[in-house]
Amino acid sequence: MGDDRLKTRRIGSYTTARVTRGRVERVERHARRLLRDARRLELEPPVLRDIEELFVETAATEFGSGDGVIRIEWSRTQGGGLELIATPRPVGEEPDVWRAKTSKAVHPGPEYRRNTKSVDVRAYDTARAEVAEAAIDEVFLFDKNGWLVEGGRSNFLIVTGNGEWIAPDPALGAVEGIGLTLALESNSKIKYGRQTRDDLLSARELMSVNIVRGVAPIVELDGHAVANGQPGERSLSLAMLFRHE
């Protein structure tokens, strides 16, 4: 049984892009991310043009001139060959503001992943299951030392009680998300730091950042309102960077 599970476990990474009116947003960034992550995982990288063409062809076939989401994975099973796998899905509905809770799972730390968006990570699977079961929008994953690392499906930004704008230290093992990268490129005031759950409960703002969904203000954590329970100025301002046009 254990041996069978190892044989079917996939090794690799993936990236997920938004399709708006038939156009794959930031397709070049997504393709280069798969190349970068393959090298970080010490896998033979895919061909850049193959990734871009698969995105474009999948968007045309599945969505035409409409909207959608495409995940492309570059991975293999134990002993198997590497392959590009495209998985389309509808955009789906998301609330304007999010509610979150602390995950029961402990983030495993950097391990072998080197900040890649790796497939088959048990902590992420657990976190996503918690979101579905609790009917919330995201969970916060902390490491064994109590430092915030990331969410089950997004990166986080925190505006602290004294006004600092913080992204969790990447050395803790978070995925180097495209959305987070865009936020960091757009605002030099965002710095890396380390935050505990108590720090989050006293924060002025919490926000989720994800390239597909953009910026989502988090107004509740573990049943407690974040600040005044309303979206903050910085989350609303940063959200403009991710408008789907």
Secondary structure as UniProt FT lines:
FT   HELIX           2..8
FT   STRAND          10..20
FT   TURN            21..22
FT   STRAND          23..24
FT   TURN            25..26
FT   HELIX           27..40
FT   TURN            41..42
FT   HELIX           48..63
FT   TURN            64..65
FT   STRAND          68..77
FT   TURN            78..79
FT   STRAND          83..89
FT   STRAND          98..106
FT   TURN            111..115
FT   HELIX           122..134
FT   STRAND          138..142
FT   TURN            144..145
FT   STRAND          148..151
FT   STRAND          155..159
FT   TURN            161..162
FT   STRAND          165..168
FT   HELIX           170..172
FT   HELIX           178..186
FT   TURN            188..189
FT   STRAND          190..193
FT   HELIX           197..201
FT   STRAND          205..210
FT   TURN            211..213
FT   STRAND          214..221
FT   TURN            222..223
FT   STRAND          224..225
FT   TURN            227..228
FT   HELIX           233..239
FT   HELIX           240..242
//
